[in-house]
């Protein structure tokens, strides 16, 4: 197994968070859950995507 640099690991984590926030918002929308701040989740996901793209 090859060693991955810290930069690669952070990039992978941010990509995973981006996907997770998107899935969470879709799931909560389908379930019609009240009281969840969905723009905050989307903002967090977009921030992680932006950081991941800037690291390339």
GUTI-305742 format. One record per atom (N, C-alpha, C): residue in one letter; atom name; x, y, z. Coordinates in nm, 2 decimals. Each point is the difference from the previous one (the first is absolute). Last residue first. Example, Ala and Ser with C-alpha at 12.3 -4.5 7.8 and 13.67 -1.06 7.14 Angstrom:
BEGIN
+--------+-------+--------+--------+--------+
: residu : atome :     px :     py :     pz :
+--------+-------+--------+--------+--------+
:      S :     N :   1.28 :  -0.22 :   0.71 :
:      S :    CA :   0.09 :   0.11 :   0.00 :
:      S :     C :  -0.08 :   0.11 :   0.08 :
:      A :     N :   0.03 :  -0.57 :  -0.01 :
:      A :    CA :  -0.09 :   0.12 :   0.00 :
:      A :     C :   0.09 :   0.12 :   0.00 :
+--------+-------+--------+--------+--------+
end
This chain:
BEGIN
+--------+-------+--------+--------+--------+
: residu : atome :     px :     py :     pz :
+--------+-------+--------+--------+--------+
:      X :     N :  -0.58 :   2.16 :  -0.63 :
:      X :    CA :   0.06 :  -0.07 :  -0.11 :
:      X :     C :   0.11 :   0.07 :  -0.06 :
:      X :     N :  -0.28 :   0.15 :   0.37 :
:      X :    CA :   0.12 :  -0.08 :   0.03 :
:      X :     C :   0.06 :  -0.07 :  -0.11 :
:      X :     N :  -0.42 :   0.25 :  -0.02 :
:      X :    CA :   0.12 :   0.09 :   0.01 :
:      X :     C :   0.13 :  -0.07 :   0.03 :
:      X :     N :  -0.42 :  -0.24 :  -0.01 :
:      X :    CA :   0.04 :   0.04 :  -0.14 :
:      X :     C :   0.12 :   0.09 :   0.01 :
:      X :     N :  -0.18 :  -0.14 :   0.41 :
:      X :    CA :   0.05 :  -0.11 :  -0.07 :
:      X :     C :   0.05 :   0.04 :  -0.14 :
:      X :     N :  -0.22 :   0.32 :   0.25 :
:      X :    CA :   0.13 :  -0.03 :   0.06 :
:      X :     C :   0.07 :  -0.11 :  -0.07 :
:      X :     N :  -0.45 :   0.09 :  -0.12 :
:      X :    CA :   0.09 :   0.11 :  -0.04 :
:      X :     C :   0.14 :  -0.02 :   0.05 :
:      X :     N :  -0.34 :  -0.30 :   0.14 :
:      X :    CA :   0.03 :  -0.02 :  -0.14 :
:      X :     C :   0.10 :   0.11 :  -0.05 :
:      X :     N :  -0.16 :   0.04 :   0.44 :
:      X :    CA :   0.09 :  -0.11 :  -0.01 :
:      X :     C :   0.04 :  -0.03 :  -0.15 :
:      X :     N :  -0.32 :   0.33 :   0.08 :
:      X :    CA :   0.13 :   0.04 :   0.05 :
:      X :     C :   0.10 :  -0.11 :  -0.01 :
:      X :     N :  -0.44 :  -0.09 :  -0.11 :
:      X :    CA :   0.06 :   0.08 :  -0.10 :
:      X :     C :   0.14 :   0.05 :   0.04 :
:      X :     N :  -0.26 :  -0.24 :   0.32 :
:      X :    CA :   0.04 :  -0.09 :  -0.11 :
:      X :     C :   0.07 :   0.08 :  -0.11 :
:      X :     N :  -0.18 :   0.24 :   0.35 :
:      X :    CA :   0.11 :  -0.08 :   0.05 :
:      X :     C :   0.05 :  -0.09 :  -0.11 :
:      X :     N :  -0.39 :   0.24 :  -0.08 :
:      X :    CA :   0.11 :   0.09 :   0.00 :
:      X :     C :   0.13 :  -0.07 :   0.05 :
:      X :     N :  -0.41 :  -0.23 :   0.00 :
:      X :    CA :   0.04 :   0.02 :  -0.14 :
:      X :     C :   0.13 :   0.09 :   0.00 :
:      X :     N :  -0.20 :  -0.07 :   0.42 :
:      X :    CA :   0.05 :  -0.12 :  -0.05 :
:      X :     C :   0.06 :   0.01 :  -0.14 :
:      X :     N :  -0.24 :   0.36 :   0.18 :
:      X :    CA :   0.13 :  -0.01 :   0.07 :
:      X :     C :   0.07 :  -0.13 :  -0.05 :
:      X :     N :  -0.44 :   0.09 :  -0.15 :
:      X :    CA :   0.11 :   0.09 :  -0.07 :
:      X :     C :   0.13 :  -0.01 :   0.07 :
:      X :     N :  -0.36 :  -0.25 :   0.19 :
:      X :    CA :   0.05 :  -0.05 :  -0.12 :
:      X :     C :   0.10 :   0.09 :  -0.07 :
:      X :     N :  -0.20 :  -0.07 :   0.50 :
:      X :    CA :   0.05 :   0.11 :  -0.07 :
:      X :     C :   0.08 :  -0.05 :  -0.13 :
:      X :     N :  -0.42 :  -0.21 :   0.30 :
:      X :    CA :   0.14 :  -0.02 :  -0.04 :
:      X :     C :   0.04 :   0.11 :  -0.09 :
:      X :     N :  -0.45 :  -0.06 :   0.19 :
:      X :    CA :   0.09 :   0.04 :   0.10 :
:      X :     C :   0.15 :  -0.02 :  -0.04 :
:      X :     N :  -0.39 :  -0.32 :  -0.20 :
:      X :    CA :   0.00 :   0.14 :   0.03 :
:      X :     C :   0.11 :   0.03 :   0.10 :
:      X :     N :  -0.09 :  -0.39 :  -0.40 :
:      X :    CA :   0.04 :   0.03 :   0.14 :
:      X :     C :   0.01 :   0.15 :   0.02 :
:      X :     N :  -0.13 :  -0.32 :  -0.39 :
:      X :    CA :  -0.07 :   0.12 :   0.04 :
:      X :     C :   0.03 :   0.03 :   0.15 :
:      X :     N :   0.18 :  -0.35 :  -0.31 :
:      X :    CA :  -0.07 :  -0.04 :   0.12 :
:      X :     C :  -0.08 :   0.12 :   0.06 :
:      X :     N :   0.26 :   0.06 :  -0.39 :
:      X :    CA :  -0.10 :  -0.11 :  -0.03 :
:      X :     C :  -0.08 :  -0.03 :   0.12 :
:      X :     N :   0.35 :   0.31 :   0.06 :
:      X :    CA :  -0.10 :   0.05 :  -0.09 :
:      X :     C :  -0.11 :  -0.10 :  -0.03 :
:      X :     N :   0.39 :  -0.14 :   0.23 :
:      X :    CA :  -0.09 :   0.08 :   0.09 :
:      X :     C :  -0.11 :   0.07 :  -0.08 :
:      X :     N :   0.32 :  -0.24 :  -0.25 :
:      X :    CA :  -0.08 :  -0.10 :   0.09 :
:      X :     C :  -0.09 :   0.08 :   0.09 :
:      X :     N :   0.29 :   0.25 :  -0.28 :
:      X :    CA :  -0.10 :  -0.07 :  -0.08 :
:      X :     C :  -0.09 :  -0.09 :   0.09 :
:      X :     N :   0.37 :   0.22 :   0.21 :
:      X :    CA :  -0.11 :   0.09 :  -0.04 :
:      X :     C :  -0.11 :  -0.06 :  -0.08 :
:      X :     N :   0.38 :  -0.27 :   0.11 :
:      X :    CA :  -0.08 :   0.04 :   0.12 :
:      X :     C :  -0.11 :   0.10 :  -0.03 :
:      X :     N :   0.31 :  -0.12 :  -0.34 :
:      X :    CA :  -0.09 :  -0.11 :   0.03 :
:      X :     C :  -0.09 :   0.03 :   0.12 :
:      X :     N :   0.34 :   0.31 :  -0.10 :
:      X :    CA :  -0.10 :   0.00 :  -0.11 :
:      X :     C :  -0.10 :  -0.11 :   0.03 :
:      X :     N :   0.36 :   0.03 :   0.29 :
:      X :    CA :  -0.09 :   0.11 :   0.02 :
:      X :     C :  -0.11 :   0.00 :  -0.11 :
:      X :     N :   0.34 :  -0.32 :  -0.04 :
:      X :    CA :  -0.08 :  -0.03 :   0.12 :
:      X :     C :  -0.10 :   0.11 :   0.02 :
:      X :     N :   0.33 :   0.05 :  -0.33 :
:      X :    CA :  -0.10 :  -0.09 :  -0.04 :
:      X :     C :  -0.10 :  -0.03 :   0.11 :
:      X :     N :   0.36 :   0.28 :   0.10 :
:      X :    CA :  -0.08 :   0.06 :  -0.11 :
:      X :     C :  -0.11 :  -0.09 :  -0.04 :
:      X :     N :   0.33 :  -0.17 :   0.29 :
:      X :    CA :  -0.10 :   0.09 :   0.07 :
:      X :     C :  -0.09 :   0.07 :  -0.10 :
:      X :     N :   0.34 :  -0.26 :  -0.18 :
:      X :    CA :  -0.10 :  -0.09 :   0.07 :
:      X :     C :  -0.10 :   0.09 :   0.08 :
:      X :     N :   0.37 :   0.22 :  -0.20 :
:      X :    CA :  -0.09 :  -0.06 :  -0.11 :
:      X :     C :  -0.11 :  -0.08 :   0.06 :
:      X :     N :   0.33 :   0.16 :   0.29 :
:      X :    CA :  -0.09 :   0.11 :  -0.04 :
:      X :     C :  -0.09 :  -0.05 :  -0.11 :
:      X :     N :   0.32 :  -0.30 :   0.15 :
:      X :    CA :  -0.09 :   0.02 :   0.10 :
:      X :     C :  -0.10 :   0.11 :  -0.04 :
:      X :     N :   0.36 :  -0.10 :  -0.29 :
:      X :    CA :  -0.10 :  -0.10 :   0.00 :
:      X :     C :  -0.11 :   0.02 :   0.11 :
:      X :     N :   0.37 :   0.30 :  -0.01 :
:      X :    CA :  -0.09 :   0.01 :  -0.12 :
:      X :     C :  -0.10 :  -0.10 :  -0.01 :
:      X :     N :   0.31 :  -0.03 :   0.34 :
:      X :    CA :  -0.09 :   0.11 :   0.03 :
:      X :     C :  -0.09 :   0.02 :  -0.12 :
:      X :     N :   0.34 :  -0.32 :  -0.05 :
:      X :    CA :  -0.10 :  -0.05 :   0.10 :
:      X :     C :  -0.10 :   0.11 :   0.03 :
:      X :     N :   0.37 :   0.10 :  -0.28 :
:      X :    CA :  -0.10 :  -0.09 :  -0.07 :
:      X :     C :  -0.11 :  -0.05 :   0.10 :
:      X :     N :   0.35 :   0.27 :   0.17 :
:      X :    CA :  -0.08 :   0.08 :  -0.09 :
:      X :     C :  -0.11 :  -0.09 :  -0.07 :
:      X :     N :   0.33 :  -0.19 :   0.28 :
:      X :    CA :  -0.11 :   0.06 :   0.08 :
:      X :     C :  -0.09 :   0.08 :  -0.09 :
:      X :     N :   0.25 :  -0.41 :  -0.22 :
:      X :    CA :   0.04 :   0.12 :   0.07 :
:      X :     C :  -0.12 :   0.06 :   0.07 :
:      X :     N :   0.08 :  -0.53 :  -0.08 :
:      X :    CA :  -0.06 :   0.11 :  -0.06 :
:      X :     C :   0.04 :   0.13 :   0.08 :
:      X :     N :   0.20 :  -0.53 :  -0.09 :
:      X :    CA :  -0.03 :   0.11 :   0.09 :
:      X :     C :  -0.05 :   0.12 :  -0.08 :
:      X :     N :  -0.05 :  -0.53 :  -0.15 :
:      X :    CA :   0.08 :   0.12 :  -0.01 :
:      X :     C :  -0.04 :   0.10 :   0.10 :
:      X :     N :  -0.02 :  -0.56 :   0.00 :
:      X :    CA :  -0.08 :   0.12 :   0.00 :
:      X :     C :   0.09 :   0.12 :   0.00 :
+--------+-------+--------+--------+--------+
end
